[in-house]
């Protein structure tokens, strides 16, 4: 049986009621290393509060329950001094007081989420990215103690650093980590804190008009080849297939079907949209046609390599990895600048957007366009329809109502 700590000033109702009512809790006994019990005297029932070290030189506090000052204990909402001790130990150190079951911090939640992503063959970067922007105070704070106000303050503080749409994606990654933590720890009952505090910023997901003309796409690819031959091959493929970079870098040599007339690639699916079967989705392939010129270049780079080897490599012979953007983003900025565009607006994804719009303007059925780009019809309509008219001016102009042509019946003969 766990040893009970005695404290004459707090353990009896009569002793506590002699204290002055105040907002600041009265210090109580130490229950374990870095863990103590506090008492806040109120006009009604007082409150038991646990104070615990976060392991990073600071402390966190959390209200446990009401004290049995005026109401009898029920062991849950109202507790005696000794019941509060047990609850404080469970909250701070776990049932056995060993620290193995201590409340998970935001840092711990991100670590667990990264392990979960790896187990599901998902991208661990989604768990690593939030660490770049989170403060040390938030990283060290137990998830169960997060409040909507502090999370919202952190989110809004990012507005001077990154775009609203990027903030929303970042908050989505953090929310996913906190959700995983809550699923494994029933003590975490404050899900509303991140639902409210990390809610998406309004009007942040409006699609940018980053569609390039065919001439600009060609300039993009040619400039990439001039900067780095292997990067040029990657951009060439992205421009022709409209695939996401994360898909293209997962292509294997065996995925190239270099038919002399109808070459194609078996493109890996992105497995976007979550779900627990992400690993299964990522090994699925779908057929994408490519040009004979691109097929020739890919056949040359694949020569002499095993079928399960990566099709696309960096200049040093290493694979691009799960996050190719971390490697090429500075080079892409140089390419965009070199062709007279703004790298703050145009990214490598402009090649994908341009591919989709190019097909739509060629009257390719939207269902086929969606399939070839591994997305949905709904996503195509939501993201691209709003600015199709801007790029389809020449096509739509042909359908304009023209003035009525002159009729032969209206011809009046001139007097001779």
Residue, then its C-alpha position, 0 to 999 in steps of 0.5 A: x500500500x502506498x505511503x500516505x503523506x501527513x500534513x496537519x494544515x491540509x488533511x482535515x476539513x476544519x484546519x483548511x477552513x481556518x485558512x484565508x480565501x485566496x487565489x494563489x494555492x497554499x503549498x502542500x506536501x511533496x509526494x514524489x520527486x518533482x511532484x507536490x500537492x497544493x490547495x486553493x482556498x475558495x469561498x465554497x469547496x476548495x480545490x486540490x492542485x497537482x504541481x509537477x516538474x516537466x523535466x525541462x526546468x519548469x513546472x506545470x499545475x493542474x486542478x484535480x478535484x474539489x476538496x471536501x470542505x463543505x461536501x462529502x467526498x465521492x472520490x471523483x469530483x470531490x476528494x479528501x486530502x488522502x484521495x487527492x494524493x493518490x490522484x496527484x500521483x496517478x496524474x503526474x507519475x502514473x499508477x506505479x509512480x515510476x514515471x513510465x506512465x507520466x503525462x505525455x508532453x507535446x514533444x512526446x506526442x510528436x515522437x510517438x506520432x513519428x513512430x506511428x507514421x513510420x509504422x504505416x509507411x507514411x511520411x515522418x516529416x509530418x511529425x518532424x515539421x511542427x518542431x521547427x516552429x513550436x516553442x520550448x515551452x509548448x514542447x515541454x507541456x503535457x498534452x492534457x494541460x494544453x489550452x485553446x488560448x495558448x495554441x491559438x496564440x501560437x498559431x496566430x504568431x506564425x502569420x508573420x513568418x509563413x503563409x496562412x495555407x502553410x499554417x493550416x497544414x502545419x496545424x493539421x500535422x500537430x493536431x494529428x499528433x495530439x489526436x494519437x496521444x489522446x487515443x492512447x491516454x484516457x487522461x487527455x480529455x481536452x481535445x477541444x483545446x486543439x480543435x478550437x485553438x488550431x482551427x484552420x484560418x479562413x480563406x487560406x486554402x484558395x488555390x493560387x493561379x500558378x498555371x504556366x504557359x507551355x512555353x514557360x514550362x519548357x523554359x522551366x525544364x530546359x533551365x533545370x537541365x542546365x543547372x543539374x542534369x538529374x534535376x532536369x530529368x525529374x522536372x521533365x517527368x513532372x512537367x509531362x506526367x503532372x505527378x507529385x514529386x513524392x510520387x515520381x521519386x518512388x518510381x522504380x526501374x521496372x515501372x518504366x515501359x519504354x514501348x517504341x510508340x506508346x511508352x508509359x510509366x506505372x506511377x506509384x499512388x500518393x496514398x493521400x487522404x489518410x487512413x490506416x491502409x496507407x502502406x497498401x495504397x502506396x504500392x499501388x500503381x496506375x498507368x501514365x503515358x509519357x513522350x518517346x523523348x522522355x522514355x529514351x532519357x529514362x531508359x538511358x538512366x536506367x541502363x544496367x540497374x536492377x528492376x527494383x532500383x530507384x528510377x530517378x537519382x540525384x547527381x551523386x547517385x543517391x535516391x531523392x528520399x521521401x522529402x525531395x523538396x528539402x533537397x531541391x527547393x533552393x535550386x527550384x528557386x533559382x530556376x523560377x527566378x531565371x525564367x522571370x517568375x517569382x519563387x515566392x509564388x511559383x513552385x515545382x507544383x506549378x508543373x502539376x497544375x499546368x499539366x492538369x489545366x493543359x488537359x482540361x483545355x484539350x477537352x480531355x474528360x475530367x474523369x480521365x484527367x483526375x485518374x492520370x493525376x491521382x486525384x478526384x473529380x471533386x478536387x479538380x473542380x474545386x481547385x481548377x474550375x475557378x480559373x479555367x476561364x482565364x486560360x481558356x480564352x482562345x477556346x471560349x472566344x470561338x463560341x461567342x455570339x457573332x453579329x448576324x451576317x449580311x443577308x442577300x435579301x437586304x441587298x438593295x440594287x443601286x439605280x443605274 
